[in-house]
């Protein structure tokens, strides 16, 4: 069984004339939402083998807050440039290339890429609001089949649900 958790970054500060998009930090609401969603997963005693994040500051901050709440604060967050300004196909390439020894992986990134991938994997029309979490479980031993097989289970949550 492989578990894939896709997390759209939490609410961030707007881009400004002097601030590059990659450097946009979380705002106060974003920090609060990320802690809350991390706590929801922690109450379920969710275990994660690897956390991968877009290089954008807001995604890395979201990942760190989730890691703290999940009790994996010492686990390194792998930054992967392919998770920034990507596409659903490219995200699938990242997922399919994951080490087969990993069973539960959490990715932190952006819309519209994450929403497109969630819709494709779930075969449902869903919205990925800021700090939304989409969890998929697949009956497979390898990441290489993700996107080709239907998930055994799909759950979507957001700070407002």
KEKE-386536 format. One record per residue (C-alpha): x, y, z. Coordinates in steps of 0.25 Angstrom, whole numbers, m for minus. Each point is the difference from the previous one (the first is absolute). Last residue first. Layout:
REM KEKE-386536
> east,north,up
> X,Y,Z .
...
//
This chain:
REM KEKE-386536
> east,north,up
> m56,87,26 .
> 5,14,0 .
> 14,m4,2 .
> 0,m9,m11 .
> m2,m15,m2 .
> m1,m10,m11 .
> 0,m15,2 .
> 2,m11,m11 .
> 1,m15,2 .
> 4,m12,m9 .
> 5,10,m10 .
> m2,m4,m15 .
> 12,m5,m8 .
> 8,7,m11 .
> 2,13,8 .
> 9,m7,10 .
> 6,m13,m7 .
> 15,4,2 .
> m2,2,15 .
> 2,m14,2 .
> m7,m11,10 .
> m14,3,m4 .
> m13,2,6 .
> m1,15,0 .
> m4,9,11 .
> m2,15,m3 .
> 0,12,9 .
> m4,14,m5 .
> 3,11,10 .
> m4,14,m2 .
> 9,11,6 .
> m5,10,m10 .
> m12,m5,m8 .
> 1,m12,m8 .
> m14,m1,m7 .
> m5,m14,m5 .
> m6,m5,m13 .
> 1,m15,2 .
> 9,m11,m7 .
> 8,m1,13 .
> 13,0,m7 .
> m3,10,m11 .
> m8,9,9 .
> 12,0,10 .
> 10,2,m11 .
> m7,12,m5 .
> m2,6,14 .
> 15,m2,3 .
> 5,7,m13 .
> m10,12,0 .
> 4,2,11 .
> 12,m2,9 .
> 9,m9,8 .
> 3,m9,12 .
> 2,m15,m3 .
> m2,m11,11 .
> 5,m14,m1 .
> m5,m13,6 .
> 6,m13,m4 .
> 15,3,m3 .
> 8,m12,m4 .
> m4,1,m14 .
> 8,13,m1 .
> m8,11,m7 .
> 1,1,m16 .
> m15,m2,m2 .
> m3,12,9 .
> 9,9,m7 .
> m5,m4,m14 .
> m14,2,5 .
> 4,14,5 .
> 5,2,m15 .
> m13,m5,m6 .
> m9,9,10 .
> 8,12,m4 .
> 11,8,6 .
> 3,14,5 .
> 7,m5,12 .
> 0,m15,4 .
> 11,m3,m10 .
> 10,8,8 .
> 0,m10,11 .
> 3,3,15 .
> 1,m12,9 .
> m5,3,14 .
> 9,m6,10 .
> m6,m8,11 .
> 4,7,13 .
> m14,6,2 .
> m7,m13,m3 .
> m10,2,12 .
> m12,1,m10 .
> m2,14,5 .
> 14,4,m2 .
> 0,m6,m14 .
> m13,7,m4 .
> 7,13,4 .
> 12,m3,m8 .
> m8,m4,m12 .
> m8,13,0 .
> 13,8,2 .
> 6,m7,m12 .
> m12,2,m9 .
> m1,15,4 .
> 15,2,m3 .
> 0,m6,m14 .
> 9,m12,m2 .
> m11,m9,m2 .
> 0,m10,11 .
> 2,m15,3 .
> m3,m7,13 .
> 4,m15,1 .
> m4,m12,9 .
> m13,6,6 .
> m7,m6,12 .
> m14,5,2 .
> m5,m2,15 .
> m14,5,m4 .
> 1,11,10 .
> 13,4,m7 .
> m7,2,m13 .
> m10,9,7 .
> 12,7,7 .
> 7,3,m14 .
> m13,6,m5 .
> m1,9,12 .
> 15,4,m1 .
> m1,3,m15 .
> m13,8,3 .
> 6,9,10 .
> 13,2,m8 .
> m9,4,m12 .
> m9,9,8 .
> 13,8,5 .
> 6,1,m14 .
> 9,m10,m6 .
> 12,5,m7 .
> 1,4,m15 .
> 15,m2,m4 .
> m3,m9,m12 .
> m9,11,m6 .
> 11,10,1 .
> m3,12,9 .
> 4,14,m3 .
> m12,4,m8 .
> m9,m9,9 .
> m6,m13,m1 .
> m11,m3,10 .
> 3,m6,14 .
> m3,m15,0 .
> m11,m9,4 .
> 4,m14,2 .
> 7,m8,m10 .
> m8,m11,m8 .
> 3,m13,7 .
> 0,m13,m8 .
> 1,m13,8 .
> 3,m13,m7 .
> m1,m13,7 .
> 5,m13,m6 .
> m5,m14,4 .
//
